[in-house]
Amino acid sequence: MASIPEEIWLLIFKFVQDGVSKASTGGEFGYDLARTASVRPLTETCRTFHRICQPLLFETLVIKHYSERSQNVVDVLRSKPRLRGMVSKVRIRWTRTGDRTLELWDRLEKALMELYCIQDLWIQAANISRVLQDHFQRCPRLERLVLINVSMIHATEPTTISFHSLKYLRYEPHRNIQTTKFFPILNLPRLETLCIDSVFLLEPADLYNHQIFHFNPAVLKELLIEAFLWTESMEVGLVELLKRASRIRLLSFDGLGEFRPGFNLPDDIIPELEGFRGRADNVLTFCKGRPVQNLFTWFAMGAILEMTDDVPNLIQPGSVPLEHLYIDRILWEDDSLGYIARHCPQLVSLKIRAKRIDGTLSTRYHMPKLRKATFLFSEGSWFPDSRKGNLKAESEVKVAEECREFWTQLEYLRLDPYYFWRYRGLEVEQVQGEEVE
């Protein structure tokens, strides 16, 4: 072991950490927790490995509610200043009740105040003090900030907070928030991606006087809205926000409700839109006449049977042909793929997740540019497991072989959540691995 340089050991340990799968770790928080856990046993092997692994172990600080481990992490950071410079990511999922929890949160805030190399900060279910907010403004490398169920209100008059290096912001405040006029104004000159809760669209009249998010329209490229609460009064607020975010390339809605009859988006808004993610009944509203190449859409419950009638318009929503298409919760029929092939001849990637399958998966339709294709059932594999011999395997092999004739550029085909088919020249092989969104 002594003959191997420590730099090589560090690369080996980093390879171990990078081998953690994103697909089965329970989201972003679980993924970072698993990455940290993957190298912790190495630190207990010997003093040399302990020293080598410390940058990997303290690269991401993970605090999961009140626990003995959380206390130990805070104590180590406070007592060993040299470790603070190693922390570039912070993940905190908190609880607000109990005196011991409040006392530990106070100590944790003091520990965070001594971290200046943070690049990625993720906090859930906590009240952030004004002093800590001011500290985060002074972190020169902070590029990514996620605040979920977090309060930042500390005055009856709005204050201004500037994050000059921030490129990504996701902000979802408490669910019981009814007004946003006392929220701090966020100055975000380098922001590229903004993900917000629909509550920030509640007061369109105040958008002129109190614009919470101050960004550069020439820099902002992605706008994502989590619409768990949606009312018709938010439509005006949405339009006003889109007027300000006039040069975005991606627009995404999660949980967006129905718009009032006759709602239309002005033609001169978001003219450079290239990608849209949202319900099928909203696709034309936001994509019509715009150069949308990437579409991720799904059918609302009860609308899955309308797929055949909607497809010709749905998959030609903009002014250019689609290159990437993902449709969820659809009814699959015999000619479904025929519709897609005829109306989307330029597709590079296609993903289908069917709510019901009432037809065959025929790949005998020419799609000359298709490189990646995924066909899954909402409950798992496209071809269900059968007790009658190898029917599932035979069906998959037939599709995998047949599509090579008509999809000549295909590199990847998935028919099962746990493995895919990889194409290399004339060879095709089955590869184990879950899909990573």
C-alpha positions in Angstrom: 0.0 0.0 0.0 2.9 2.4 0.8 4.0 2.2 -2.9 0.8 3.7 -4.1 0.7 7.5 -4.1 -2.1 9.1 -2.0 -3.4 10.9 -5.1 -4.2 7.5 -6.6 -5.9 6.3 -3.5 -8.0 9.4 -3.5 -9.1 8.7 -7.1 -10.0 5.2 -6.2 -12.1 6.3 -3.2 -13.8 9.0 -5.4 -14.6 6.2 -7.9 -16.3 4.3 -5.1 -18.3 7.4 -4.1 -19.3 8.1 -7.7 -20.6 4.6 -8.0 -23.6 5.3 -5.9 -26.7 5.1 -8.0 -29.1 8.1 -8.2 -32.0 5.8 -9.2 -32.5 4.1 -5.9 -31.3 6.5 -3.2 -34.5 8.4 -2.4 -34.1 11.6 -4.3 -31.4 14.3 -4.0 -31.2 14.2 -0.3 -30.9 10.4 -0.1 -28.3 10.4 -2.9 -26.0 12.7 -1.0 -26.5 10.8 2.2 -25.6 7.6 0.4 -22.5 9.1 -1.2 -21.2 10.2 2.2 -22.0 6.8 3.7 -20.2 5.0 0.9 -16.8 6.3 2.1 -17.3 6.4 5.8 -16.1 2.8 6.4 -12.9 3.6 4.6 -12.1 6.4 7.1 -12.3 3.7 9.9 -9.8 1.4 8.2 -6.6 3.1 9.2 -5.1 6.6 9.8 -3.9 7.0 6.3 -7.2 6.2 4.7 -8.9 8.5 7.3 -6.7 11.4 6.2 -7.1 10.7 2.5 -10.9 10.3 2.7 -11.6 13.5 4.7 -12.1 15.7 1.7 -14.7 13.3 0.3 -16.4 12.8 3.7 -16.7 16.5 4.4 -17.4 17.6 0.9 -21.1 17.2 1.6 -22.5 18.1 5.0 -25.7 16.1 5.6 -27.9 16.9 8.6 -31.1 14.9 8.9 -33.3 16.3 11.7 -32.3 16.2 15.4 -30.1 13.2 16.2 -26.9 12.3 18.0 -25.1 12.1 14.6 -26.2 15.7 13.8 -24.8 16.9 17.2 -21.5 15.1 16.4 -21.2 16.7 13.0 -21.9 20.2 14.5 -19.3 19.6 17.2 -16.6 18.4 14.8 -17.1 21.5 12.5 -16.9 23.9 15.5 -13.8 22.2 17.0 -11.8 21.6 13.8 -11.5 24.7 11.6 -9.4 23.0 8.9 -12.4 20.8 8.0 -14.7 23.8 7.2 -12.9 24.6 4.0 -13.7 21.2 2.7 -17.5 21.7 2.8 -18.9 22.7 -0.6 -22.4 21.1 -0.3 -24.8 21.4 2.6 -28.0 19.3 2.9 -30.3 20.0 5.9 -33.7 18.5 6.6 -35.0 19.8 9.9 -37.8 19.8 12.4 -39.0 22.8 14.4 -40.3 21.3 17.7 -38.7 20.8 21.1 -36.2 22.8 23.1 -33.3 20.4 22.2 -34.0 20.9 18.5 -34.0 24.7 18.9 -30.8 24.6 20.9 -29.1 22.4 18.2 -30.4 24.6 15.4 -28.8 27.6 17.1 -25.5 25.8 17.3 -25.8 24.6 13.7 -26.4 28.2 12.5 -23.2 29.2 14.2 -21.4 26.4 12.5 -22.8 27.4 9.1 -21.7 31.0 9.7 -18.1 29.7 9.6 -18.4 28.0 6.2 -17.4 30.2 3.2 -16.8 27.7 0.5 -20.4 26.5 0.0 -21.4 26.0 -3.6 -24.6 24.1 -3.1 -27.0 24.7 -0.2 -30.3 22.7 0.4 -32.5 23.5 3.5 -35.9 22.0 4.3 -38.3 22.9 7.2 -36.3 25.5 9.0 -36.5 29.2 9.9 -33.4 31.0 8.7 -32.3 33.9 10.8 -31.5 37.3 9.2 -27.8 36.9 10.4 -27.5 33.6 8.5 -29.1 35.1 5.4 -26.5 37.9 5.5 -23.8 35.2 5.8 -25.0 33.3 2.7 -24.8 36.6 0.8 -21.1 36.7 1.5 -20.4 33.2 0.2 -18.7 34.0 -3.1 -19.0 30.5 -4.6 -22.7 29.8 -3.8 -24.3 28.8 -7.1 -27.2 26.6 -6.1 -29.8 27.3 -3.4 -32.8 25.1 -2.5 -35.3 26.3 0.2 -38.3 24.1 0.9 -40.8 24.9 3.6 -38.5 27.6 4.8 -39.3 31.1 6.2 -37.2 34.1 5.4 -39.5 36.8 6.8 -38.0 38.9 9.6 -39.7 42.3 9.2 -42.9 44.1 8.3 -41.1 45.8 5.5 -39.3 43.8 2.7 -35.5 43.8 2.8 -33.1 43.1 -0.1 -30.8 40.0 -0.2 -28.3 39.7 -3.0 -26.8 36.5 -4.3 -24.4 37.6 -6.9 -23.0 34.2 -7.8 -26.3 32.2 -7.6 -27.2 30.3 -10.8 -30.0 28.0 -9.5 -32.8 28.9 -7.0 -35.6 26.7 -5.9 -37.9 28.4 -3.3 -41.0 26.8 -1.9 -42.2 28.6 1.3 -44.5 27.3 4.0 -47.8 25.9 2.6 -49.9 28.2 4.9 -48.4 31.4 3.4 -51.2 33.6 2.1 -49.2 36.7 1.1 -45.8 37.4 -0.2 -45.5 41.1 0.1 -43.3 40.9 3.2 -40.9 38.4 1.6 -37.3 39.7 1.1 -36.4 41.0 -2.4 -33.9 38.7 -3.9 -31.3 40.2 -6.2 -30.1 37.5 -8.6 -28.1 38.9 -11.5 -26.5 35.6 -12.6 -29.5 33.4 -12.1 -30.1 30.8 -14.9 -32.8 28.6 -13.4 -35.7 29.7 -11.2 -38.0 27.2 -9.6 -40.8 28.7 -7.4 -44.1 27.8 -5.8 -47.3 29.2 -7.4 -47.9 31.2 -4.2 -45.6 33.8 -5.7 -48.2 34.4 -8.4 -51.0 35.2 -5.9 -50.8 39.0 -5.9 -50.4 40.2 -9.5 -51.2 43.8 -8.5 -48.1 43.9 -6.3 -45.8 42.5 -8.9 -45.1 46.0 -10.2 -44.2 47.4 -6.8 -42.8 44.4 -5.1 -41.0 42.0 -7.5 -39.5 39.4 -5.2 -37.2 37.9 -7.8 -34.9 40.4 -9.5 -33.1 38.6 -12.3 -31.5 39.5 -15.6 -33.8 38.4 -18.5 -30.8 37.9 -20.7 -29.3 35.4 -18.3 -32.4 33.4 -17.0 -33.0 30.4 -19.2 -35.3 28.1 -17.2 -38.5 28.8 -15.3 -40.1 26.0 -13.2 -43.3 26.5 -11.3 -44.6 24.0 -8.6 -48.3 24.6 -8.8 -49.7 22.6 -5.9 -52.1 25.5 -5.2 -53.7 27.0 -8.3 -56.4 29.6 -8.7 -57.5 31.6 -11.7 -56.2 34.8 -10.0 -52.7 33.4 -10.6 -53.0 33.6 -14.3 -52.4 37.3 -14.4 -49.4 36.9 -12.1 -48.0 34.1 -14.4 -48.3 36.3 -17.5 -46.6 39.2 -15.8 -43.7 36.9 -14.7 -43.3 35.5 -18.2 -43.2 39.0 -19.6 -40.1 39.6 -17.3 -38.6 36.2 -18.1 -39.0 36.9 -21.7 -35.9 34.9 -23.0 -36.3 31.6 -21.2 -35.6 28.4 -23.1 -37.5 26.0 -20.8 -40.8 26.3 -19.1 -42.1 23.7 -16.7 -45.2 23.2 -14.6 -45.8 20.6 -11.9 -49.4 20.2 -10.7 -50.8 23.1 -12.7 -54.6 23.2 -12.7 -56.9 24.2 -15.5 -56.9 27.6 -16.9 -60.1 29.6 -17.3 -61.9 29.2 -20.7 -60.4 31.5 -23.3 -57.0 32.0 -21.6 -54.3 32.7 -24.2 -50.7 33.6 -23.9 -49.7 36.7 -25.9 -47.8 35.8 -29.0 -44.8 38.0 -28.3 -44.1 36.4 -24.9 -41.2 33.8 -24.5 -40.5 33.7 -28.3 -37.3 31.6 -27.7 -38.9 28.8 -25.8 -37.3 25.4 -26.8 -38.6 23.1 -24.1 -41.9 22.6 -22.3 -43.0 20.3 -19.4 -46.7 20.3 -18.4 -50.1 18.7 -18.9 -51.3 17.8 -22.3 -54.2 20.3 -22.2 -51.7 23.1 -21.6 -49.2 22.2 -24.4 -50.7 24.3 -27.2 -51.4 27.3 -24.9 -47.7 27.7 -24.2 -46.0 26.2 -27.2 -48.0 27.3 -30.2 -45.9 29.3 -32.6 -42.7 28.9 -30.5 -39.6 26.9 -31.5 -40.3 24.0 -29.0 -38.1 21.0 -29.7 -38.3 19.2 -26.3 -41.7 18.2 -24.9 -42.5 16.3 -21.7 -46.2 16.0 -21.2 -48.9 13.8 -19.6 -52.6 13.3 -19.7 -54.8 14.3 -16.7 -56.9 11.5 -15.2 -59.9 10.8 -17.4 -58.2 12.2 -20.5 -56.1 9.2 -21.4 -58.7 8.0 -23.9 -58.4 11.3 -25.9 -54.8 10.5 -27.0 -55.7 9.5 -30.6 -57.6 12.7 -31.3 -55.0 15.0 -29.6 -51.8 13.6 -30.9 -51.5 15.3 -34.3 -51.6 18.8 -32.6 -50.0 17.7 -29.3 -46.8 16.5 -30.9 -46.6 19.3 -33.4 -47.2 22.1 -30.9 -44.6 24.7 -32.0 -43.0 26.2 -35.1 -40.4 23.4 -35.5 -40.4 19.6 -35.4 -39.9 18.0 -32.0 -36.5 16.3 -31.3 -37.3 15.0 -27.8 -40.7 13.7 -26.8 -41.8 12.1 -23.5 -45.5 11.3 -23.0 -46.9 9.9 -19.8 -50.3 8.3 -18.8 -51.5 7.6 -22.3 -53.6 4.9 -23.8 -51.4 2.9 -26.2 -53.2 1.6 -29.3 -52.0 -0.2 -32.4 -51.4 2.9 -34.4 -50.0 5.1 -31.6 -46.4 4.7 -32.8 -47.5 5.4 -36.3 -49.0 8.7 -35.3 -45.7 9.6 -33.6 -43.5 8.5 -36.5 -45.6 10.5 -39.1 -45.8 13.7 -37.1 -42.3 13.7 -35.5 -39.9 12.5 -38.2 -37.0 14.4 -36.5 -37.2 12.6 -33.1 -33.8 11.9 -31.5 -35.3 10.5 -28.2 -38.7 9.1 -27.4 -40.1 8.0 -24.0 -43.6 6.5 -23.5 -45.1 5.5 -20.2 -48.5 4.0 -20.8 -51.5 4.1 -18.4 -53.1 1.4 -20.5 -51.8 -0.8 -23.3 -54.5 -1.8 -25.8 -52.3 -2.4 -28.8 -49.0 -3.9 -30.0 -45.6 -2.2 -29.9 -44.8 -2.2 -33.6 -41.5 -0.6 -34.4 -41.9 -1.0 -38.2 -42.1 2.8 -38.7 -39.1 4.7 -40.0 -37.6 7.2 -37.6 -34.2 7.8 -39.1 -32.7 10.0 -36.4 -34.0 8.1 -33.3 -31.1 7.2 -30.9 -32.9 6.6 -27.6 -36.3 4.9 -27.1 -38.1 4.0 -23.8 -41.4 2.2 -23.6 -42.7 1.4 -20.1 -46.0 0.6 -18.5 -47.1 2.7 -15.5 -46.7 -0.4 -13.3 -43.3 -1.4 -14.7 -42.2 -3.4 -17.7 -43.9 -2.9 -21.0 -44.2 -6.7 -21.4 -45.5 -8.2 -18.2 -44.0 -11.2 -16.6 -45.7 -14.4 -17.6 -45.7 -17.8 -16.0 -46.0 -19.3 -19.5 -42.4 -19.9 -20.3 -40.2 -17.1 -21.7 -43.0 -15.1 -23.3 -41.7 -11.8 -21.8 -38.1 -12.4 -22.9 -39.2 -13.5 -26.4 -41.3 -10.4 -26.9 -38.5 -8.1 -25.8 -36.0 -9.8 -28.1 -38.4 -9.6 -31.0 -38.8 -5.8 -30.6 -35.1 -5.3 -29.9 -34.2 -7.0 -33.2 -37.0 -5.7 -35.3 -36.4 -2.0 -34.6 -32.8 -2.1 -35.9 -34.1 -2.2 -39.5 -36.3 0.9 -39.1 -34.4 2.9 -36.5 -30.9 2.8 -38.0 -29.4 5.3 -35.6 -30.7 3.6 -32.4 -28.2 3.3 -29.5 -30.5 2.6 -26.5 -33.8 0.8 -26.0 -35.5 0.3 -22.7 -38.6 -2.0 -22.2 -38.0 -2.8 -18.5 -37.2 -0.5 -15.5 -34.2 -2.6 -14.5 -32.3 -3.1 -17.7 -32.0 -1.8 -21.3 -30.7 -2.8 -24.7 -27.5 -1.2 -26.0 -26.7 -1.1 -29.7 -23.1 -0.9 -31.0 -22.8 -1.4 -34.7 -24.3 -4.8 -35.6 -24.2 -5.9 -32.0 -27.0 -5.6 -29.4 -26.6 -6.5 -25.7 -28.7 -6.4 -22.6 -27.3 -4.1 -19.8 -28.4 -4.1 -16.2 -29.3 -0.7 -14.7 -32.2 1.5 -13.7 -33.1 4.6 -15.6 -31.9 7.9 -14.1 -34.3 10.8 -14.9 
